[in-house]
Amino acid sequence: MEMLKNILRNTFSKPVTRLYPFEKREAMAGARGQLDNNADLCTYCSVCEKRCPTGAITVKRKPEKSWTLRPHMCILCGYCIEVCPKKSLGMLKEHRAPSV
């Protein structure tokens, strides 16, 4: 009888899981999803590159200014965000879409 009650309850109730590709979950507050750089504010001082524990950030000042991130090496620790003097770095809540 105990099993029958469980079967009936699960048959007539809403599913606990969501249909992922169609129903996406909102990111929680404080979630660390992906690193974002505002190139307009960045001075390319390379402090973030020196502070990154995994070496995921590369900053070049010459011949062209460039800031690159290797996303698969980034551990989303946020150390680079803390040391950025112009606060051009930030953390987005959304995760990077997987590349196919």
N, C-alpha and C positions, 0 to 999 in steps of 0.2 A: 504493500500500500504506500509506503514511503516513496518508492520509486515512481509510482503513478502520479503522486502529487507534484513531484519534481518535473516530470515530463509535461504535465498540463500547464504548469507555471511557465516553463520555458517555451512552450508552443504558442501561448497567447501573449507573451510579453515582447517588448521591443528588444532587438539585439543589442548586446553590450558593445560590440565592435563597430567601427565605422567603415564605410566603403572608401578606402584611401584615395584612389585617384580622383574620385568625384567629391568627396567630403574631406576638406583639409582642416586640420586642427590649428587654432590660433596659437602663436608662439607665446610662451609664458613671459612674464616680466623678468628682466635680467637674463634672458636666454642669450647665449653666445652662439650666433649662427654663422656669421661671415664677416671678415674684416673689410672695411671700406675706407678708401683714401679720397679726400677732397683735394684734387690736384691744384685748385685755385689758391688754397691756403698753404700748401706745402712749400717749404723753402729748400727742400732736398739737402738737409743738413746731415743726414745719415745717422742720426742718433737712434732711430728705430732699428736700423740695420745692426748696429752694434749691440743693442739690448736684446734682440731676438735670440732666444736660447737654441733654436733649431736652425738658424740661418735661412729662414724662409723668405726674408725680405732682401732685395737688392736695390741699392740707390746709386745712380750714376749722375754726376754733375756735368761731366764733359765727355764727349763733344756735345751731346744733347742731354737735356735733363730727362731722366726717366726713373720711375719707381715701379718695381715689379714685385709681385707676390707669387710664390709657388704654393698654391692652396693645399696641395697634398702633404706638404711639409709643415704647414702651420698647425699648431696645437691649440690655438684660440686661447692663449693664456692672458692676453691683454697687456703684457709688459710694454709693448711698443706704444700703446695708447697712453699709458701713464707717463712716459718720458717725452712724448711729442710736445715741443715747445709752443707750436702754433695750434695745437689741438685739431690737426687736419685728419687724424685717424679716428675712426669710430667703429663700433660693432653693430651690425645689423641683426635683427632677430631671426630673419629668414635664412635658411640654409641654402647654399649654392645648389642650383639644379644640376643633377648628374649629367655629365656629357656622355653622349652615346657614340 
